[in-house]
Amino acid sequence: MTRNSAVIWKRFFLCGKMMRTIQNGRFFMRVLVAMSGGVDSTVAAMLLRDAGWEVGGAYMRMLPPELSAPEDGREARRAAERLEIPFYEFDMVSDFREQVLDYFCDSYLGGSTPNPCVVCNRTIKFGAFYREAEKLGYERIATGHYARVLRTGSVPRLLRSAHREKDQSYFLHGLSLSQLERAVFPLECYDKERVRAAAALFGFENADRKDSQDICF
């Protein structure tokens, strides 16, 4: 890293001090980052790694090969290799079908409007994913969501991101208190422009990757 890029990264990283005081003064836990291959989860993993956490990355395969985009998994693996962190791939096809796809279809057939992202976050990303992470010895899980968790006293509270235009806390409102307790959101105070700039600074190929706007299935 050049001296100039180090200065830029230091400024970018100042907001990340929350990651050093995540739980009662206990620093640098083992955290597994859900890596989609996109820029947000890549920078989230980089922030945690540079804060001193013991970081791993994992890609969740939720659709069968004939329906999935293989480049997502490859991009996630490449990002983990660049970060020099352990990488895993979890087969969530059955869980996703039972918990999200079946719910989605049943809701429409029953005349109601489904909210698959909220259900997926509760049952898959912060449910099944955490159970897999726990088997590997990770204490926390992290994602590239733009949201915050306030930890005061014994009850964690979900808050909106510091940058409201990118806030994703709505999609996390279904998480239980225990799920919030073990969740880490490194991008809590960043906007997308700064996240892309950080990824570009360190040469990640996904720095300019377009945001996903559609349902994932």
N, C-alpha and C positions, 0 to 999 in steps of 0.2 A: 504494500500500500504506500502511495506517495504521501509526503507530508501534507499536501493540500487536501487530498482525499480523506486523510485521517482527521483533519480539522472539520471537514464537512460532516463526516460520520459522527464525530463527537457532538456536534451541535444537534444533529438529527436524533441522537441517542439520549439527550438529556431528559426528555420526557419519560424515558423508560425506567427511571429510578424506582417506580412502583414495583417493578419486578424483583427488586432487591428486598422488599419488605412485605412479601406476599402473605406470610403466615406467622404472626406472632414473633417477628424478628428472626425467623429461621430462613436462612438464605440458601439459594442455589439447590433446589430440589431436582429430582429427575423428572423431566417433562417430555411427553410424546406429542409431537405436533402433527395434526391432520393435514397432510400436504396433498393438494389437489393438482399440482402442476402449475398453478397460477401464481401471480406476483405477490398476492397478499400473504398466503401461507409461507411462501419462500422468505419474505422479509420478516415475518413473525418468527420463523425459526432462527434467522440470522440475529435478530435482536436478543432472543433468549440465549443463544450460544455466546454472544459477545458480552452478555451480562454475567456470564459465569455459570449458567445452569448446565446440567448434564442433559443434553438434548438428543432426541431421536426423532426421526420422521417416518410417517406411515401413510400409504395410499390405500384408500378404501375402494375396492372394486364392487360396485353396486348393481351393475347390469351384466348379463352374459356377454361373451366376446362379440357375438354378431350384432349386438346393439350398443356397444360401448365405443368410446374413442380411445384407442390404444396409445395415442400420443400423450394423453394426460398422465398416464402412469409412467411413461418414459420420461416426461418432463419433470415429474416429481422425483424420480430416481436421479436424474441428472443434477437437479438442484441439491439434493441431499449429498451427492458425491462432491459437488463443489464446496459445500459447507463442511465436508468431512465428518458427517454424523451418521450413525447407524440408520439403516433404512429397512422398512418392512412393508409387506403388502398383505392386506387383510381381505379375505373373500367374504363380502357382506351381501352376496346376491340373494340368498334365501331370506335373511333378515329384512332386507330392503323390500323384497316382494311381499312378505307377510305383513310387515309393519306399515309400509308406505303405499305400495302399489295397490294392494287389496283394499286398504282404507280409502284410497283415492277413488277407485271404481265403485265401491260400496256407497260412498257418499253421494256420488252423482246418480247412481241408480236409485238411491233413497230420496232424491230430491233436495239434497243439501249441497252447499258449496264447500269443497274440501280445502284444507290449508296444508298441503304436503310438506312444505319447508319447515313449518313449526313442528309437525309430527316427526319428520326426519331428524331434526336437531335433538328432540327429546329422546327418541328411541334408538337412533343409529349413531349419530356423531357424538352425543354425550351419554349414550347408553351402551350399545354393543361395542363401540370403539373403546370406551373407557375400560370395559371388562377385558378386552384384549390387551390394552396397555398395562393393566394391573398384573396380568399373567407374566408380563415381561419385566415387572419390577418398577414400573413408572408410577410416580405418586400423583402427578397432575397431567392434564391434557390441555393442549392449546390449539387455537384455530386462528385463521386470519379474519375473523369477524371484527367489524368496527362497532365495539360496544365496551362497556366498563362494568366491573364488579367492585362495589364499595364494601370493604370489610371493616366494620366497626362493631365491636362487641362480638356476639356469637352468631349473628345472622347476616349472611351476605345479601347484598341488594344489587339488582341489575339496574344499571343506569345507561342513559343514552351516550353515544360516542361524543367526544368533545367537538367533533365536526359533524353538525347535524345533517348536512346534505348527504352524507354517506352512512349515516347511522343505520345499524342493522339489529338494534335491540329488540324490535318487534318480533323478529323471527326466533328470538331466544326466550320469549316470555313464558313459554311452556316448560322451561327447565325447573326442576325441583331445587330446593335449597341445597341438598347434598350434591347435586350436579353443579350448581354454581360454586359451591365450596371448592371443588377440585378443578374448576375451569380457569384458564389464563387467557387473556386477550391482549397480546402485546401491542396491537395497533390502536389501543383505546384513545390515544390523543393525536393520532396522525391523520392527515388527509391523503387522498389517493395520489395526488401529485407528488407529495414527498415520498410516498412509498415507491412509486415508479422511479423517482430520481435516485433513491437509494439502491434499487435493483440495477439500474443502468450504471451507476457508479462502480458497482462491483462486477459488472459484465454478465449479468444473468440474461439469458436469451428471452425470458418471459416478461421483461420489463415493459414492453409495449403491447403485451397481449390484451386483446379486448375483453372487457368485462362480460360475463355471462348474463344475459337478460331473460332467458327463457327457462321454462321448467326443465329439469335435468333428465327427463325420460319422455 
